[in-house]
Amino acid sequence: MPMSISRPVRVALDAMGGDYAPAHEVEGAVLAIRDAGPLLDLTLVGDEPKLRQEMGRVGAPDTLKVVQASQVITMEDPPTAALKLKRDSSLAVGMRYHQEGRVDAFVSAGNTGAVLSASTLILGRVKGVSRPTIGTFIPAERGVCLLVDAGTNVDCRAQQLYEFGVMGSIYFQKVMGTPRPTVALLNVGEERYKGTDVVLEAYKLLESGPVNFIGNVEGRDILKAKADVVVCDGFVGNIVLKFGESVPSFLRSLLRSAADKSTVDKLSLGLARGAMRRALRVLDPNEHGGVPVLGVNGVSIIGHGSSTAVGIKNMILRAMEVANSGLNSHIASALSTPVHVPAS
């Protein structure tokens, strides 16, 4: 249970969006209710007969509510499907519930593009934000690093990179509990004169802005936790993310290959399997509770499509933390004053 929750939070869960919906969604909902108790007021959005059947199977408590939605947005649907093609989808209905103030947060493990589009167009943008964004948590030597943008905006202006840094910093401070998080630009070198014209201009903005900016970092510095928040455009960020997601399976493949060559290595690997499983657990996206859409007028949490019940639970708990933090008011305040960059 998140320790920072001080009041009941109303959360709507897209119960039809994930790869294993609605089974994992309903199971995760029950786990979240068990962890959060009366501080969580949870509503499932989706095909009511199917949801009631799953709720009966897992013994869901009577406090778990259901809102009917007749349609489902699939991973193959275009990002604007919730607005144009499937207005009665679990995503669209749940997002409108949030926009109307019936819930404090919305959670989905469905189509990322559709969740982002619906979040932006239905909830609207926080004042001062030109483009909402999503980040991703990357395990590091000390805790996690927030990489932002993770693929939302592949072509960015310097002002947008600046906004990503400000929003990421505030998120790390208000939700993750780091008093003065460090912010860095992802670049091809640490020197301030390196990078594209956009990155050079973003450097000046961040240096003059209300963040603890430490300059440029390189790709190798992400896992070293050289900065709490690492800023880049979505083109670079998504490449970094997808490369990182391939690392656990690659490591397992290397270990299996080594074990196949020697009986002694096979026995050693067997003895160490439990420790390795625990070590690699930090790479599991289910442990991090999804990522928020930063810069929209609400709390919208996006999770991995293959989220387990534990992953769904952690997404719901993360939504409670964000809703309780007053994140958007802090973002609006920080971006309300234009940055003054001293003349070179």
N, C-alpha and C positions, 0 to 999 in steps of 0.2 A: 504494500500500500504506500503510495507517495506520501512522504512526511509533510510536504508543503501545503496540503489541501486543508483549508480552514472553513470551508462552507460547502453545502451540497451543490453538486454540479450536474446539470442535465445534459446528457449526451445522446445523440442519434447515431446509430450504427447502420451503415449500408450492409444489410445481411445477405445480399445476393451478389456482391461484387467480386469476391475472391475466387481463385481457382478451385477451391474446395467448399464453396458456399452451397447451402447455408450451414453445413455441419460444423466447420471450424468457427464460423462466426457465432453460432449459438453457444458452442462450448466455451469459446473465449469470453462471451458475455457473462456466462455463469461464473467463470473464474474471476472476472473483474468484480462482480457483485460480491463474491465471497471475500475478496481482498479489501474492497472499499467500503462495504457495508452501507449504512444509511447515507453516506456522503455521495453516493452515486445514484442518480435517477436515470435509468437507461431505457432507451426505446429502440427496438429493432424495426427496420424499415424493409419491407419486401413482401413476397408472396405469403399471405397470412396462413393458409392451410399448411404449406410446407414448413413454415416456421413453427406453428403450433405442434406439428408432428415431431420436429427436432427437439422442441422444448420438453415434450413429454418423454422423449427418449433419454434425455440427460437429467431430467428432474429439475427443470428450471424453477426458480422461486416465483411466487405470484406477483412480486414487485416488477418483474420484467414485462414491459409493455410492447405492443406490436402496432405498427401503422401499415396499412395495406398499400402496396404498390404493385401494379400488374405487369410491369415491364422490367427487363434486365439489360443493362449496357454491357456488352461483351468486350473482350480485348481487341476485337476486330473492328468495332464501331469507331467512327471518326470522333475527334475530341469534342465537337459541338453537338454530339448526339443527344445529350441531356436537355439541350435547349430547343432543338429542331425536330428530331426524329422520335425521341422517346421521353416525352414530358411526364409520363407516369412511371418512369423507371425509379428504382429504389434510390439511385443517386440523385435524380432531380427532385423527388419528393422530400428526401432527407435534407437536401441543401436548402430547399424553400422553407422547410420547418425551421431551420437555423436562421435564415434571413428574416423570417416573421417573428423571431424572438421566442419561439416555443422551446428551443433548446439552446444551450450555451456553446455547444461544439458538435462537429460532425466528423465521423471517422469512416474511411473506406479503404479496402484493399483491392479495389477495382481498377479499371482502366485509368492509368495515371494522367494521360492527356485530357481525358474527359473530366476527371476530378479537378484538375487545375483550371480547365476552361470554365466549368460550372462555378468553381470558387470565385474566379475573377469576375465573371459576368453576372452572377446572381448576388453574390455578397458585395461586390464592388471593391475598390481599392482604398487603402488607408490614405488620408490626405498627405501629399508629399511623396508618394511612391509612384514612380513612372511605370515600373513593371514588377508585379509580384514574382516570386521565385520560390524554388524549393532547394533545400540543401540535403546533404546526406552525412550520416555519422560514420567516420572511419576510425576503427580501433587504432590506438597509438600506444607508445611505450608508457604513457601516463594518461589513463582515461581515454577520451575520444577527441577527435578533431572534427569540426563541422566544415565540410567543403560545400561552398555555395558560389555559384549555381551548379546544380548536378545534372543539368540537361534541359532545363526549361527554356532558356533564352540563349540560343547558339551564337547570336551576333549582338554584342552589347556596346553601348556607348560608355564613356568614362563615368558619367553621372550615375549610370545604372550599377556599375561595379562598386562605386562609392556607396550607393544605397544598400547593396548586398552586404557590404562590410558593416554598415551601421546596424542593419536588421539582425545580422548574425551575431554581432556583439551583444545587442540587447537580449536576444534569445538566450545566449550563453549565460548572461548575467542573471536574468529574471527567472529562467526555467531551470538551467543547469546549476545555478547557485555559485558561479564563479564571480567574485566581486569586481575584478578588473581584467576581463578576458583580453588576451592578445589577439591582434588581427594582422594578417599578412597577405600580400599579393603573390599568387603563384606566377613564377617567371622563369626564364632560362638562366638566370644568375641572380646573385644577391645584390649586385651593384645597382644603385638607383638609376643609372643612365641606360640600363638595358631594357629591352622589350619593345613592343609596338608603340605607335603614337598614342593609342587608346590606353594602354597600360601605363605609359609615362604620365599621362594626364590624370589617370585614376590615382596614381601614387601621390601626386600633389594634393588631390582632394582629400584622400584618407589621412595624409600627414597633417592637414589643416582641420580635420573634422573631429567630432566628439568621441573618438575611439582611441584605444591604446594600440596605435599602429607601430609595428616593429620593422616595417620595410618589406623587402622581397624574400620569398623562400623558394627553394627548388623542390622538384617532385620527391626527392629522397628525404626531405625534411618533414613530410606529412606524417609518416609513421613514427618519426622521432618526437612528435608532439612539440615542434618548435613554435607553433602558434595554435591557439584554441580555435580560431576561425581562419580558414584559408579561402581567399576570394579569387574567382576566375570566371570566365564566360562559360556558358553551358556546353559549348562544343568541346572545350578542354575538359571541363568537369565530368561530362558523361564518359569520355574516354578513360579518365582516371578511375571512375566508379566501376565501369565494366571490367577494366583490367584487375582491379582489386577483388571483384567478385569471383574471378577465375583462380585466385591464389589458393584457397583452401583445397579445392579438388586437385590442383597441381601438386600441392604438398603431399596429399594422400597418395597420389599416383607415384611420386618419387619414393615414398616409404614402402609402398607395396612392391615396387620394382626392386628395391634394395633387399627386402625380406625374401623375395623369390630366389635370390642368388646364394643364400646362405642359411642353413638351419639355425645357426647361432643367432644371426640377425633376426630371423623369424621369431625365435623365442624371446629375444630382447624386445622386439616390437610388441609382442603379445603382453609382456610384463609392463610395458610403458603405455599401453593403449589408453588406460584410464586417465593418466596425466595428460596425454596429448589431446584427448577429447575435451578435457576441461580447459586446456590452453587455447584450443581452437574455437571454443564456445564464444569468445569475444568477437569472432568474425561472423557470427550468426545474426542476420538482420532482425530475427525475431526477438533478440535480447534488447534492442534499442527502441522499440515502441513507435516505429514509424517516424515520419518527418512532417513538419508543419509547412503549409503554404504561407510563406512570409509576405506580408504586405496587403492582405485582404481584410475586409471589415468583418472579421469573425475568426473562428478557430476551426481550421480544416486540416485534418491529419491524414496523410497518405501512407499506406503500408505496402509491403511487397505482395504481389498477387498470390504467391505460394505460402503466405503466412499461416503458421500453425495456430492452434487455439491459444497457445501461450503468447504468440506474436499479436494476435487480436486483443488479448487481455492487456498486453503492454501498450498497445496503441490507445486503448480506451483510457488507461491510467495516465498516459502522456497527455491526452486531450484534457483531462481534468486539471493537470498541472498548468498547462498553457492557459486554459480558461481562468484559472485562479490567479494568474500572474499579472493581469492587466497589460499584457504584451503590446497590444496595438496602440494604447494611449501613449506608451513610452516611445514607440516608433514614430508616431505622429509628432510628438514633442521634439524628438531629436532631429527630424527632417523638416521642421517648420522654419528653421533659419538657414538661409543660403550660406554655403561655405565660402569664405573669403580666402583666395589663394594669393599670397604675396607675389608681386611681380618679380620675375627672374632677374 
